[in-house]
Amino acid sequence: MRCFGERLVPFDEPVEESRALVGPSPGELLTAARRAVAEGGPLVVAAETDAYAGFLRSVWLEHPDLAVGLVVTSGAVLAPVTSGPGYHELVVDEDGKAWRRESVPVELSEGEVPLGPDDVVLVSGGGKGFGHACAKALADATGARLALLGRTDPDDDPVLAADLAALPTEYAYEPADLGDSMAVAHAVQTMEGRLGPVTAIVHAGGVNRPARFAELGDGEIALHVAPKVGGLEVLLAAVERPRLVVTFGSVVGRYGRAGASHLALANGLMRERARELGDRAKRTLTIEWGSERRCDLFLRVLAASGLSGTVAIRPDIDPHPRK
């Protein structure tokens, strides 16, 4: 597995002005996508963000007869001159020049994870699964104390209770749904009373129920978006100026996958929200996982000095097909 970032390279094919849905809200995007699928497209979106990239490409992967595109722009809306089905994605700069994205490997410099025994790390989705595994690895490597949020109660879940008992450091666990801001705020306050102030956040919570786009209702889409985007907001509201915020995304949120348009939308919107944090956190990092998730890579990414923004972790394959 390797880590990748992106760079822009000139788009060397003819382009022309394009009719597009400009700056849609998520609701407007869903309405337009459903209409395109029902009527045979095309579906072209222009926005100042790439948050919709994975969603749009997921829709195209399920309906390859459609013409689907994303133009990331604050000005001109352009599209390739070639017509017919396919997926295209362009970035248009202030001068109207078109660019395409290209993956580039990211070399992870040797360093130490910027946390230690004096830190308290709040981990959503930290009771089970990969979020719990990474929390444990982080505690092993740094001695940081863990404030863990999950949806189940260890008194009712012997597997969860055993996992918590195996943690190598001081911890606190509170059951709370990320959709309930008051419950999360109370849980964080309770855990801080035991461990001390939270200094870092790892947002690993989420829902993943694969389904094709045509099968998805608004409720199922909201079920996936809420813990990723709303959950991040709830965590940030409960913690004052953390030094480090790490969000667990997915390469699906950038490159799409058939049967995962709702997951792609949730992760894309979360990635964009993390980019907007600014000075609310000293360092913000979105890790977009591929099919294989590994705690050792999680620690290596955290230890890479100066690394911030979005890093994709996936096999060495090209995620930017021209069609």
C-alpha positions in Angstrom: 0.0 0.0 0.0 1.2 3.5 -0.8 0.1 7.1 0.1 -0.9 9.5 -2.6 -1.7 13.1 -3.0 -2.8 15.0 -6.2 -1.5 17.7 -8.5 -3.0 19.6 -11.4 -1.7 19.1 -14.9 -2.9 21.0 -18.1 -5.9 19.4 -19.8 -4.7 18.9 -23.3 -8.0 18.3 -25.1 -10.4 20.9 -26.6 -13.0 22.3 -24.2 -16.1 24.4 -24.6 -18.6 26.2 -22.4 -21.0 23.8 -20.8 -24.5 23.9 -19.3 -24.2 22.8 -15.7 -25.9 22.7 -12.4 -24.0 25.5 -10.6 -23.2 25.4 -6.9 -25.9 23.0 -5.9 -26.8 22.1 -2.4 -26.7 18.4 -1.6 -30.5 18.2 -2.0 -30.4 19.9 -5.4 -27.6 17.5 -6.5 -29.6 14.5 -5.6 -32.6 15.8 -7.4 -30.6 16.4 -10.5 -28.9 13.0 -10.4 -32.2 11.2 -10.1 -33.5 13.2 -13.1 -30.4 12.4 -15.1 -30.7 8.7 -14.3 -34.4 8.6 -15.2 -34.0 10.6 -18.4 -30.6 9.5 -19.6 -28.6 12.6 -18.6 -26.4 14.4 -19.0 -25.3 15.5 -15.5 -22.7 18.2 -15.2 -22.0 20.0 -12.0 -20.0 23.2 -11.4 -18.9 23.9 -7.9 -16.1 25.6 -6.0 -15.3 22.3 -4.3 -14.5 18.7 -5.3 -16.7 17.4 -2.5 -19.1 15.9 -5.1 -16.5 14.1 -7.2 -16.9 10.6 -5.6 -20.7 10.8 -5.7 -20.8 11.8 -9.4 -18.3 9.2 -10.4 -20.2 6.5 -8.4 -23.4 7.4 -10.3 -21.6 7.1 -13.6 -20.1 3.8 -12.7 -23.6 2.5 -12.1 -24.9 4.1 -15.2 -22.0 4.1 -17.7 -24.3 5.2 -20.6 -24.6 8.7 -19.0 -22.4 11.8 -19.6 -21.4 12.9 -16.1 -18.9 15.6 -15.2 -17.6 17.9 -12.4 -16.1 21.3 -13.1 -14.3 22.7 -10.0 -14.4 26.5 -10.7 -15.2 29.9 -9.4 -15.6 31.2 -12.9 -15.9 29.7 -16.3 -17.8 26.4 -16.7 -16.1 24.2 -19.3 -16.4 20.7 -20.5 -14.5 18.5 -23.1 -15.8 19.0 -26.6 -16.2 15.2 -27.1 -19.7 14.1 -26.6 -21.3 10.8 -25.5 -21.1 8.8 -22.3 -18.3 9.0 -19.9 -17.1 10.8 -16.7 -14.9 13.9 -16.9 -13.6 16.2 -14.2 -11.9 19.5 -14.8 -10.4 22.3 -12.6 -10.8 25.7 -14.2 -8.6 28.5 -12.8 -9.3 32.3 -12.6 -7.9 32.8 -16.2 -10.3 30.1 -17.6 -7.5 27.6 -18.2 -8.6 23.9 -17.7 -6.6 21.4 -15.7 -7.0 17.7 -14.8 -6.0 15.9 -11.6 -3.1 13.5 -11.5 -2.1 11.3 -8.6 1.4 11.6 -7.1 3.0 9.4 -4.5 3.5 11.1 -1.1 6.8 10.1 0.7 6.2 9.8 4.4 9.1 11.4 6.2 10.4 9.6 9.3 9.2 11.2 12.5 7.3 10.7 15.7 3.6 10.9 16.2 3.0 14.4 17.7 1.2 13.1 20.8 2.3 11.8 24.1 1.2 10.7 27.6 -0.1 14.2 28.4 -2.5 14.1 25.5 -6.1 13.0 25.6 -7.4 11.8 22.2 -11.1 11.7 21.5 -12.0 8.9 19.1 -15.4 8.6 17.6 -16.2 5.1 16.5 -13.5 4.1 19.0 -15.2 1.2 20.6 -15.0 -1.3 17.9 -13.6 -2.1 14.4 -10.9 -0.1 12.7 -11.4 3.0 14.8 -10.8 1.0 18.0 -7.7 -0.7 16.4 -6.2 2.6 15.5 -6.9 4.1 18.9 -5.2 1.1 20.5 -2.2 1.5 18.2 -2.0 5.2 19.0 -2.0 4.5 22.7 0.7 1.8 22.3 2.9 4.2 20.4 2.4 7.3 22.4 0.9 6.5 25.8 -1.9 9.1 25.1 -5.1 8.6 27.1 -8.2 7.7 25.1 -11.7 9.2 25.3 -13.7 6.7 23.2 -17.2 7.2 21.8 -19.4 4.4 20.4 -23.0 3.5 19.9 -23.2 0.5 22.2 -22.9 0.0 25.9 -20.1 -2.4 27.2 -22.5 -3.7 29.8 -24.6 -5.1 26.9 -21.7 -6.1 24.6 -19.1 -8.6 25.9 -17.0 -8.1 22.8 -16.8 -4.4 23.3 -16.1 -4.9 27.0 -13.2 -7.3 26.2 -11.7 -4.8 23.6 -11.8 -2.0 26.1 -10.2 -4.1 28.8 -7.3 -4.8 26.5 -6.4 -1.2 26.0 -2.8 -0.4 27.1 -3.4 3.0 28.5 -5.8 5.0 30.7 -9.2 5.4 28.9 -12.8 6.4 29.3 -15.7 5.1 27.2 -19.1 6.6 26.8 -21.9 5.4 24.5 -23.3 8.3 22.5 -24.8 8.7 19.0 -23.0 11.3 16.9 -26.4 12.6 15.8 -27.2 13.6 19.3 -25.2 16.7 20.1 -26.3 17.0 23.7 -25.4 13.3 24.4 -22.0 13.8 22.8 -21.3 17.0 24.7 -22.3 15.3 28.0 -20.1 12.2 27.1 -17.1 14.4 26.3 -17.5 16.4 29.5 -17.8 13.2 31.6 -14.6 11.7 30.0 -12.7 15.0 30.4 -13.6 14.9 34.1 -11.8 11.6 34.3 -8.9 12.1 31.9 -8.3 15.8 31.5 -9.0 18.2 28.5 -9.2 16.6 25.1 -6.2 17.8 22.9 -6.8 15.8 19.7 -9.7 14.3 17.8 -9.8 11.2 15.6 -13.2 11.0 13.8 -13.6 7.4 12.7 -17.4 7.1 13.2 -19.7 6.4 10.3 -22.2 4.1 8.6 -21.6 2.0 5.6 -24.6 0.2 4.0 -23.9 -0.5 0.3 -26.7 0.2 -2.1 -27.1 1.3 -5.7 -28.2 4.9 -6.2 -31.6 4.0 -7.7 -32.4 2.2 -4.4 -31.5 5.1 -2.1 -34.1 7.2 -0.4 -33.4 10.5 1.3 -33.4 8.8 4.7 -30.7 6.3 3.8 -28.5 9.1 2.3 -28.9 11.2 5.4 -28.1 8.2 7.6 -24.6 8.2 6.0 -24.0 11.9 5.7 -25.1 12.8 9.3 -22.4 11.0 11.3 -19.6 12.0 8.9 -20.4 15.7 8.5 -22.7 16.5 11.4 -20.7 14.2 13.6 -17.5 16.2 12.9 -19.3 19.4 13.8 -20.6 17.9 17.0 -17.1 16.8 18.1 -15.6 20.2 17.3 -18.4 21.9 19.3 -17.5 19.7 22.3 -13.7 20.3 22.2 -12.1 23.7 22.4 -9.3 24.2 19.8 -7.8 20.7 19.5 -4.1 20.6 18.4 -4.9 17.8 15.9 -8.0 16.7 14.0 -7.9 13.6 12.0 -10.9 12.5 9.9 -11.2 9.0 8.5 -12.5 9.2 5.0 -12.5 6.8 2.0 -11.0 6.8 -1.5 -14.6 6.2 -2.5 -15.3 9.9 -1.5 -12.8 11.0 -4.1 -12.9 8.4 -6.9 -16.3 6.7 -6.4 -17.5 3.1 -6.5 -20.6 1.4 -7.8 -23.0 0.9 -4.9 -21.5 3.6 -2.7 -22.7 6.9 -4.0 -24.2 7.8 -0.6 -20.9 6.9 1.2 -19.0 8.9 -1.4 -21.2 11.9 -0.8 -20.8 11.7 3.0 -17.0 11.4 2.8 -16.6 14.1 0.2 -18.6 16.6 2.2 -16.6 15.7 5.3 -13.4 16.2 3.5 -14.5 19.6 2.4 -15.6 20.5 5.9 -12.2 19.5 7.3 -10.5 21.7 4.8 -12.5 24.7 6.2 -11.4 24.3 9.8 -8.6 26.9 9.4 -7.2 28.0 12.8 -9.7 25.9 14.7 -7.0 23.2 14.9 -3.3 23.4 14.6 -3.2 20.5 12.2 -6.0 18.9 10.2 -5.6 15.7 8.2 -8.0 13.6 6.2 -6.9 10.0 5.6 -8.8 8.4 2.7 -8.6 4.7 3.1 -8.7 2.1 0.3 -9.8 -1.5 0.4 -7.1 -2.3 3.0 -6.9 -0.3 6.2 -3.8 -0.6 8.3 -3.0 1.0 11.7 0.7 1.1 10.9 0.1 3.4 8.0 -2.2 5.5 10.2 0.7 6.0 12.6 3.2 6.7 9.8 0.9 9.4 8.3 0.6 11.0 11.7 4.3 10.9 12.2 5.1 12.6 8.8 6.2 16.1 9.9 4.3 18.9 8.3 1.9 16.6 6.4 -1.6 18.0 6.4 -4.6 18.1 4.1 -5.8 14.9 2.4 -3.8 11.8 1.9 -5.2 8.7 0.0 -4.0 5.2 1.0 -4.5 2.7 -1.7 -2.8 0.2 -4.0 -0.6 1.7 -6.7 -3.2 2.0 -9.4 -4.5 4.9 -11.4 -7.7 6.3 -10.0 -8.0 8.9 -12.7 -9.2 7.2 -15.9 -9.9 9.6 -18.7 -13.4 8.1 -19.2 
